[in-house]
């Protein structure tokens, strides 16, 4: 399912094959529109390294039990770990910081961006 002009829901599915919950699509559409589409305009195509994670997959990769990669209703917010064709993680982080996402984290080779309601930075 197309979320925005350059992102499709299949890009955000769990790597263990678990299907993206329908209720998450709306939240991923917002994440794409507010953060990933602007990031793409600035730094070229964006690769989604990790979007939704099933509980099993999250445990396998050492994810936090309350990770925004997990669907934990009624909590709102979704997450994506991304890499752009151009630029560096520091540049992507700085650009996204200007867009004020809920969660933003810098890692070697990628950034984490999420739509949590309470701001967090790392």
C-alpha positions as CSV (number, residue, x, y, z in Angstrom):
1,X,0.0,0.0,0.0
2,X,1.4,3.4,-1.0
3,X,1.9,5.6,2.0
4,X,3.3,8.7,0.3
5,X,4.8,9.3,-3.2
6,X,8.1,7.6,-2.3
7,X,7.3,5.1,0.4
8,X,5.2,1.9,0.5
9,X,4.0,0.0,3.6
10,X,6.0,-3.1,2.6
11,X,9.2,-1.2,3.3
12,X,8.2,-1.0,7.0
13,X,7.3,-4.6,7.6
14,X,9.1,-6.7,10.1
15,X,12.1,-8.6,8.9
16,X,10.8,-11.9,10.2
17,X,7.9,-11.7,7.9
18,X,5.3,-10.4,10.3
19,X,2.7,-8.3,8.5
20,X,2.5,-4.6,9.2
21,X,-0.6,-4.1,11.4
22,X,-3.2,-2.1,9.5
23,X,-3.5,0.4,12.3
24,X,0.2,1.3,11.9
25,X,-0.2,2.3,8.3
26,X,-1.8,5.6,9.2
27,X,1.0,6.4,11.7
28,X,3.7,5.4,9.1
29,X,2.0,7.7,6.6
30,X,2.4,10.6,9.0
31,X,6.1,9.7,9.7
32,X,6.8,9.6,6.0
33,X,5.0,12.8,5.2
34,X,6.5,14.8,8.1
35,X,10.1,13.4,8.2
36,X,11.1,10.9,5.5
37,X,9.8,12.7,2.4
38,X,11.6,16.0,3.5
39,X,14.7,13.9,4.3
40,X,14.5,12.3,0.8
41,X,14.2,15.7,-0.9
42,X,17.4,16.9,0.8
43,X,19.5,13.7,0.7
44,X,18.1,11.5,-2.0
45,X,16.5,8.1,-1.8
46,X,16.0,6.8,1.8
47,X,16.5,3.2,2.7
48,X,14.3,1.8,5.5
49,X,16.6,-0.5,7.5
50,X,14.0,-1.2,10.2
51,X,10.4,-0.2,10.5
52,X,7.9,-2.3,12.4
53,X,9.2,-5.2,14.4
54,X,7.3,-8.1,15.7
55,X,7.9,-8.8,19.4
56,X,10.0,-11.8,18.5
57,X,12.1,-10.0,16.0
58,X,12.6,-7.1,18.4
59,X,13.9,-9.5,21.0
60,X,16.2,-11.1,18.4
61,X,17.9,-7.8,17.5
62,X,18.1,-6.7,21.2
63,X,15.5,-3.9,20.8
64,X,14.1,-2.2,23.8
65,X,10.9,-3.8,25.2
66,X,9.0,-0.5,24.7
67,X,10.6,0.3,21.3
68,X,8.6,2.4,19.0
69,X,9.3,-0.2,16.3
70,X,6.7,-2.3,18.2
71,X,3.0,-1.9,17.9
72,X,1.9,-1.4,21.5
73,X,-1.6,0.2,21.6
74,X,-3.0,2.4,23.0
75,X,0.4,4.1,22.8
76,X,0.9,6.3,19.7
77,X,4.0,6.4,17.6
78,X,6.0,4.4,15.1
79,X,9.8,4.3,14.3
80,X,12.1,3.8,11.4
81,X,15.9,3.4,11.2
82,X,17.0,5.0,7.9
83,X,19.9,5.7,5.7
84,X,20.1,8.2,2.8
85,X,21.9,8.0,-0.5
86,X,23.8,11.2,0.1
87,X,25.1,12.9,3.2
88,X,26.1,11.4,6.6
89,X,24.3,10.3,9.7
90,X,25.3,13.6,11.4
91,X,23.8,15.6,8.6
92,X,20.6,13.5,8.5
93,X,20.3,13.9,12.3
94,X,20.8,17.6,12.1
95,X,18.2,18.0,9.3
96,X,15.6,15.9,11.1
97,X,16.3,17.8,14.4
98,X,15.0,20.9,12.6
99,X,11.8,19.1,11.8
100,X,11.3,18.2,15.5
101,X,10.3,14.6,15.5
102,X,9.4,12.9,18.8
103,X,12.4,10.6,18.9
104,X,15.7,10.9,17.2
105,X,18.8,8.8,17.6
106,X,22.2,8.8,15.8
107,X,24.0,5.5,15.1
108,X,27.0,4.6,12.9
109,X,25.6,4.5,9.4
110,X,22.0,5.4,10.1
111,X,19.5,7.4,12.1
112,X,16.4,6.4,14.1
113,X,13.4,8.7,13.8
114,X,10.0,8.2,15.5
115,X,6.8,9.9,16.2
116,X,6.5,9.5,19.9
117,X,4.7,12.3,21.7
118,X,7.4,13.0,24.4
119,X,10.7,14.2,22.8
120,X,13.7,12.0,23.2
121,X,17.2,12.4,21.8
122,X,20.3,10.2,21.8
